Each structure stands twice: as C-alpha cells, then as structure tokens.
C-alpha cells in the first residue's frame, strides 16, 4: 500500500505539471473531499482499492492516508516530477519520436 500511495501521489503532482501549472500553488488547494472526488473520478482507481460500494471506513482511511502523504511530501514530489519532466523534454530523440507518432 505504501508503494501504491507513493505512485498515486506522484501521478497527481505529475498531472498538474503536465498541464503546465505550478504544483506549489496547488498543494494547499487540495482538500480531503476534493482528493476523494479526484480519486473516484480516475480510471486508475482499482490500483489503490477504491471503488463504488467499498466499505466506507476503509475507503475513507485510504483517502486520508493519501492526503496525509501528499501533505508531507508535496514539495519533494513536485521537485522530483519537475526534474523528471525536464529530463524527458530534454531528450531530443524522445521528442522526435513522439512528434512522428502524434501527428
């Protein structure tokens, strides 16, 4: 669960960065209820064990654990994902391959 929590947390930050937003502006805006909504709306939901009809107590506990993890590690996650994104976008071969298949 710890590893899955880390992956989901990183994906949340990654999506903000890929939208061209500054993740540091969003860290404080994500509250527990919004996070729960976001998780329920995601197609990757099954990986963290949240789905409709799930035991409400377990469901809420998992959301709270992810929320606490995001609170503690938001800046660190943002820095990691920003470095990762710059590295990917700095890879000319990757960019050329991407352009060739996306057009």
N, C-alpha and C positions, 0 to 999 in steps of 0.2 A: 504494500500500500504506500509505503514511503516513496519508493521509486516512481510509482504511478502519479502520486501527488506532485512530485517534482516535475514530471513531464507535462502534466496538465497545467501547472503554474507557468512553466516556461512557454507553453503554447499560447496562453492568454497574453502574456507580455509580447510574444512574437507577433501575434495578430495586430496588436496596437502599433508596433514598429513598422510592420509591413504596410499598414495603412498610411504611413508617413507621419504618424503622431509622435509626440514626445512622451515616452512612457512615464516620466517623472510627474507629469501633470495629471495622470490618470490613477496613480496608485492610491491616492486618498479619496478618489471619487467612487471607487468600487466598494459598495457596502455588502453586507451579508445577503440581503434579499436580492440585490442585483446579481451577485455571484451565483446564487441558486438559480435564478432565471436563466442566466447565461449558460450554466451547465446543462440545464434541462433542454435548452434550445440547440445544443451542439450534437452533431451526429456521432461524436466520439464518446458519447455518454457511457456506453456499456463498459468501457475500459476502467472506469472508476466506480462502477457498480451502482449507478443511479438510473432508475427508470421508473416509469409510472407504476403505481401500485406497490412500490417498495415500502418496507417498514419505515414509517415516518421518523422514528427516533434514530435509526441507523442512517437514513438519508440525511437528516439534518446534521448529525455528528460528522459525517464525511464532508459536507459543505463547510461546516465550521472549522474542521481540521485544515482544509484547503485555504480557507480565508485567513486563518492564523499563520499558515505557512507563507502566504502572499504578503501579509503584513510584515513578517520578519525578514523576508528575503527580496522584497520588490526591487530595491536599488541594485542589489547584486545580480538578480535575474536580468534587469534592464541592461546592465553593463555587459553581461555575457552575450545576450542576444544582439546588442548593438555591434559588438566585435564580430560575432558570427555573421551578421548581415553584411558588414563592410568587407569581410573576407570573401563571402560568396559573390558580392557585386564587384569585387576587385579581380575576380577570376575571368579573364577575357575569354578563355575557351568556353567556360560555362555560359557566359552571356551570348556568345555567338551561337552556340548550340541551342540555347533557349529561344533566341530570335528566329532561328531557322525552323523550329517546330511550332512556334506560336503564331506564325503569320499565315 
